[in-house]
Structure formats: C-alpha cells, structure tokens
Amino acid sequence: MFYPVLTPRWLQRIYPSCVWKMPAANNKVYLTFDDGPHPEITPFVLDYLRSYEMKATFFCIGNNVQQYPDVFDQVKAEGHSIGNHTYNHFNGWKTKDGSYFENIIKAHELMKTDLFRPPYGRATHFQMNSLINSPAQMKVIMWTVLSGDFDPSLTKEACLKNVTDNLVPGNIIVFHDSKKAEEKLKYALPLVLELMKKNGLKSEKISFKNA
C-alpha cells in the first residue's frame, strides 16, 4: 500500500482551497481521528487525551454517530472539535455528485459542523469547491501527516515513527479511532502524547469559529 506520510507540496497546490496545515504558533500540533465514533476505540482515545490535557478533532461517520450517540456526545462534552466524514464513508471520486452531497447533508443533520474531511482524501475539485462555497461555508480539512495506522502492512513501530518524526507545530496528523487501526493506535498514541509532553507540544482542536 503506497501513500505519502507527508503530504507533497504539489498536491497542496492542486487543492489550494483545502486546509493542509494550521498556523505554527504556541507549540501546537493538531491530532485528528477519522472514522469514529467507535464504542471501544474512541473512549480509549478520549481517556488518553484527557490524561494529557490535549484536545483533538474527530471526523465522524454519520452512520457511526447514529449507532453510538453516547460516545459521540462524550467527544463533544470533553471539548473536542467534530468534523463531518460523510454518512457512509463515501469516496468522492467514485460517487456521483448528487449522491455525495446528499450523504454529507445526512451526516450534517447529526453533527452540525462546518468542518469536513473527505474519506480517503478523495473528492473532486467540484465537490470540494461546492462545499466551501455552500451556505454552510464548510472548511475542507486535509492533513500534513498520515500515521498509517490503517495500513495492515505497516508495523506499529513504523506507525509511531511516522508521527514522531513529524511532530512540528502547525502539522495536522491523522489517526483513526476504528477497529482496523486499533493495534497501531493503542501502541502509538500514548507514546506520541508522552513525547509531546516532554517536548512542550500541545494538541489543539481545529476550529475557525473565532478566526
């Protein structure tokens, strides 16, 4: 499975209206978690974030929100940001525009957020620009660093290294609070948070409401 751990600059230039990195200020990095909420994995993540006094952004699948509303409510109650990740984890490249937007709206009715991340990072220019220019004025949040926790061919040590080598203020880092990523996430996340603490780094949630 090939994917760049660090997002190439040429890709950022192709999609300049997307958010690939946050301002590098106050030693803040931006941990994000895709594909939840999950009844076991998400509480694990929340416990560690709470213990290290860190905030994050959770890009949730609408169907999971509907199945596990208590877990979703816990994420919100603990002060983290919520992002829309479609209702059914749709790949925008493989989905007709009408169906794609309907799926996002269905998820939006549950989450009421202005943050959106396309599953797999795959959406067309038209789809992304339509969301950004919609009345909701959605922010399409991509990433700077992929942990690779979703990759069955990657070792947990390599997953950890992908993140620890790139703990730079302003970087947006992707983990997954999903069963598929469980082994690598449970190994890497505590060590990442401990290293951040030692280096004086804080994880902050993504928000543009007061920007």
C-alpha positions in Angstrom: 0.0 0.0 0.0 1.6 3.3 -1.1 0.8 6.6 0.3 3.0 9.6 1.3 3.4 10.1 5.0 4.0 13.8 4.5 1.6 15.5 2.0 3.6 16.6 -1.0 3.6 20.3 -1.8 2.4 19.7 -5.3 -0.7 18.1 -4.0 -1.4 21.0 -1.7 -1.1 23.3 -4.7 -3.6 21.3 -6.7 -6.2 21.8 -3.9 -5.3 25.2 -2.5 -8.7 25.8 -1.1 -8.3 22.9 1.4 -6.6 23.3 4.8 -3.4 21.2 4.9 -1.7 22.8 7.8 -2.6 25.1 10.7 -0.6 28.2 11.9 2.6 27.1 13.6 2.1 29.0 16.8 2.4 28.3 20.5 3.9 24.8 20.0 0.5 23.4 18.9 0.0 20.4 16.7 -3.4 19.1 15.6 -4.2 15.5 16.2 -7.2 14.2 14.3 -9.1 11.0 14.4 -11.1 9.6 11.5 -14.0 7.0 11.1 -15.4 7.0 14.6 -17.1 7.1 16.9 -16.4 3.5 18.0 -17.7 2.1 21.3 -14.3 0.8 22.4 -11.6 2.7 20.5 -13.0 6.2 20.9 -13.2 6.0 24.7 -9.6 4.8 24.7 -8.5 7.9 22.7 -10.6 10.2 24.9 -9.0 8.8 28.1 -5.5 9.5 26.9 -6.3 12.9 25.6 -7.9 13.8 28.9 -5.0 12.5 30.9 -2.5 14.6 28.9 -4.9 17.6 28.8 -4.9 17.6 25.0 -7.7 18.5 22.5 -8.3 16.9 19.1 -10.6 16.8 16.1 -12.8 13.8 15.4 -14.0 13.4 11.8 -17.1 11.2 12.3 -19.0 8.9 10.0 -22.7 9.7 10.3 -23.8 6.1 10.5 -21.5 5.6 13.5 -22.8 8.7 15.2 -26.3 7.2 14.8 -25.2 3.9 16.2 -23.2 5.2 19.1 -24.8 8.5 20.1 -23.5 8.3 23.7 -19.9 8.0 22.5 -20.4 10.9 20.1 -21.9 13.0 22.9 -18.9 12.2 25.1 -16.5 13.5 22.4 -18.4 16.8 22.3 -18.8 17.1 26.1 -15.0 16.8 26.5 -14.4 19.8 24.3 -13.1 18.3 21.1 -14.0 19.5 17.6 -16.3 17.5 15.4 -15.9 17.1 11.6 -18.2 15.6 9.0 -16.7 12.5 7.3 -19.9 11.7 5.3 -22.6 9.3 6.5 -21.3 6.2 4.8 -17.6 6.9 4.2 -18.1 7.7 0.6 -15.3 8.0 -1.9 -16.0 11.2 -3.8 -14.1 10.0 -6.8 -16.4 7.1 -7.2 -19.7 8.7 -6.2 -22.0 10.9 -8.3 -22.1 14.5 -7.1 -25.8 14.4 -6.1 -25.4 11.2 -4.0 -22.2 12.6 -2.4 -23.8 15.8 -1.3 -26.9 14.0 0.0 -24.7 11.8 2.1 -22.8 14.7 3.5 -26.1 16.5 4.3 -27.4 13.4 6.0 -24.3 13.4 8.2 -24.5 17.2 8.8 -28.0 16.8 10.2 -26.5 14.7 13.0 -23.3 16.7 13.6 -23.9 20.4 12.7 -20.3 21.2 12.0 -18.5 23.4 9.5 -15.5 21.0 9.2 -15.4 18.3 6.6 -12.8 15.7 5.6 -13.4 13.6 2.5 -12.9 9.9 3.2 -9.6 8.7 1.7 -8.9 12.3 1.0 -10.7 11.8 -2.3 -13.1 14.4 -3.6 -13.3 16.2 -6.9 -12.5 19.9 -7.3 -16.2 20.5 -8.0 -17.2 18.6 -4.8 -14.8 20.4 -2.6 -15.5 23.9 -4.0 -19.2 23.3 -3.8 -18.9 22.6 0.0 -16.6 25.5 0.6 -18.9 27.9 -1.3 -22.1 26.5 0.1 -24.3 28.5 2.6 -22.6 26.3 5.4 -19.2 27.6 4.2 -17.6 24.3 5.1 -13.8 24.1 5.7 -12.3 21.1 3.9 -9.6 19.8 6.3 -6.9 17.5 4.9 -3.7 16.7 6.6 0.1 17.2 6.8 1.0 13.7 8.3 -0.6 10.3 7.9 0.3 7.9 10.7 -0.5 4.9 8.6 -2.4 3.2 11.4 -4.9 1.9 8.9 -2.2 0.0 6.9 -2.0 -3.7 7.7 1.4 -4.0 6.2 2.9 -1.3 8.5 4.4 -2.2 11.8 3.3 -0.4 14.9 6.8 0.9 15.4 6.8 2.4 11.9 3.4 3.9 12.6 4.9 5.6 15.7 7.9 6.8 13.7 5.7 8.3 11.0 4.3 10.6 13.7 7.2 11.3 16.0 9.4 12.2 13.1 6.9 14.9 12.1 5.8 16.5 15.3 6.1 20.0 14.0 3.9 22.9 15.2 1.0 23.5 12.8 1.0 20.0 11.4 -2.3 18.2 11.1 -1.8 14.5 12.0 -4.2 11.7 11.1 -5.0 8.7 13.3 -8.1 6.5 13.1 -10.4 5.6 16.1 -11.5 2.4 14.3 -11.2 -1.3 14.9 -9.0 -1.6 11.9 -6.4 0.7 13.4 -6.7 -0.5 17.0 -3.4 -2.3 17.4 -1.2 0.5 16.0 -3.3 3.3 17.5 -3.1 1.8 21.0 0.6 1.4 20.7 1.5 4.8 19.1 -0.9 7.3 20.7 0.3 7.0 24.3 3.9 7.3 23.2 3.2 10.3 20.9 1.4 12.1 23.7 4.2 11.4 26.2 6.8 12.7 23.7 4.7 15.8 23.0 4.5 16.5 26.8 8.3 16.1 27.1 8.9 18.5 24.2 6.4 21.1 25.3 4.0 20.5 22.5 0.2 20.7 22.9 -2.5 19.1 20.7 -5.2 21.6 19.8 -8.6 21.1 18.2 -9.3 22.6 14.8 -11.7 25.5 14.8 -12.4 28.5 12.6 -15.4 29.9 14.6 -13.4 32.6 16.2 -10.9 33.1 13.3 
